[in-house]
Amino acid sequence: MKKNFILFCLITILVAFMLSACNNSESENTKNEKVGNINSFLEVLPFSESIEKADLIANITVIEKIGERNEPSPKTTFKVSINDVIKGDDSLLNNYIRIDQQGNSKFSFNNNALFKKGENYILLLRETVGTDKSDYWIQGEEAGMYKEINNNIVVKLAYNYNALNSIKATELSNKALEKTEDFRPSQILDKRLLMKEIKSKVNAGPKGE
């Protein structure tokens, strides 16, 4: 009887050890799970045309991530607040909209980092059609993003525009530049002059070059 009890205890300990090892292995696999990357060549519109085609150009703050999906392509949806409407529906000022960014927790898009809560951007947006999960998507993806570093400086995250060379920011501290480490800053621009340049294109209309 005593031998049976000892054998039972040994079996119980062995089973518990095996279960613990399996759980640790699954946990380790989850930690080591790599995010895939989707590389895509984007159609980059000339500066004037990009302004003309956008339905909404706004200075926004990222409030929170509200969802993600894989079909028809990986996307993450964010709730953002509108701080300034540069082009589009003025009634959106100080309101919230939902925008889609390419990529999600499983797949990055062109190695772009996903938006983070509290970040500020100037975005060129197009109205979403065919789904009620978001209101807008980013025109040109990273080519349509200008990340705000501080109240005076934004960085264009991809593709140089010669038309913006005249409004490059003259100073950018190393501390400010560190905030762009998740991205590949393309042009460092004066925020006030960028907004002025965009508004001039909007006011000039389709023929404004």
DADAUR-V815343 format. One line per field, one symbol per residue. burial: I if it has 16 or more other ideal C-beta (glycine too) atoms within 10 Angstrom, else O. A space follows every 50 residues. Layout:
burial->???
This chain:
burial->OOOOOOOOOOOOOOOOOOOOOOOOOOOOOOOOOOOOOOOOOIOIIOIIOI IIOIOIIIIIOIOOIOOIOOOOOIIIIIIIIIOOIIIIOOOIOOOOIIII IIIIOOIIIIOIOIIOOOIIIIIIIIOIOOOOOIIIIIIIIIIIIIIIIO OOIIIIIIIOIOOIOOIOIOOIOOOIOOIIOOIOIIIIIIIOIIIOIIOO IIOOOOOOO
